[in-house]
Amino acid sequence: MIYFIGAGPGAPDLITVRGAELLRRAGMIVYAGSLVNPALLDCAPEGCEIHDSASLTLDEVMDLLLDGCRRGLLTVRLHTGDPSLYGAIREQMDRLRAAGVPFEVVPGVSSFCAAAAALPAEYTLPGVSQTVIISRMEGRTPVPERESVRSLAAHGASMVLFLSAGMLESLCAELIAGGFPQETPAALVYRASWPEERVLRGTLADLPSQAREAGITRQALVLVGNFLGDDYALSKLYDAKFSHGYRKSREEIK
Ligand code: SAH
């Protein structure tokens, strides 16, 4: 059996209990070295084979995983955050399916959740936005035309941009071109949940210069939207005048 496990955003205690249990029993771990905290590998038992996939190709990763599985080892593919986001797991899962090898995915805490916790902030604020757009800026890796940052910005929803901190100048320009006023609040969260975590807060106009001064170009998320501002409406969920499946309105009770 092969397990794709979400390692969480960085802090070793932000992996799930299920993920940590499997690491403790692993016979082989292939981890994405750039952002998986190596401290997690301390959970691995004596004799566990550990490989960093940072310098490997898809073929090489698959050879390792299939070899581990063939030898009867509990084989773990450890991905940063949650594997379903920019994890390139689909191509690995399809190869395993084709080879008839069983696998399971164990979710993880994505960095966009850790970034919200670092601020701290709520993406889905009543009266502000009920939508979170997760995307990235086009770079060497293309993004479908209809999902350009500029067109997504037109929604004015809460936005989280992965893999884009190195293009902050053009990212902010695109967000503004798409309709966000330049004074829209924005934040850059570097290495959320790691000891070296940094949070820069500003606006679309000044975030690029702040990031330049701080020397942050990678391993960071860009958060944009009025959910980072001061104004919002109170939630209906806890509104005394509002009833729902779990609670009667306080007025109905009177
Ligand atoms: N699957 C991962 C994302 C992998 S793509 C997840 O769910 O978080 C790698 C990108 O994720 C980085 O370029 C950066 O934009 C973001 N990232 C990953 N971990 C991060 C962290 N701890 N803090 C800030 N950004 C992070």
Residues whose N, C-alpha, C, O or C-beta is under 5 A from the ligand:
A	BS01	SAH	P9 G10 L35 T80 G81 D82 P83 L85 Y86 G87 S110 S111 F112 L161 F162 L163 S164 V189 Y190 R191 A192 Q219 A220 L221
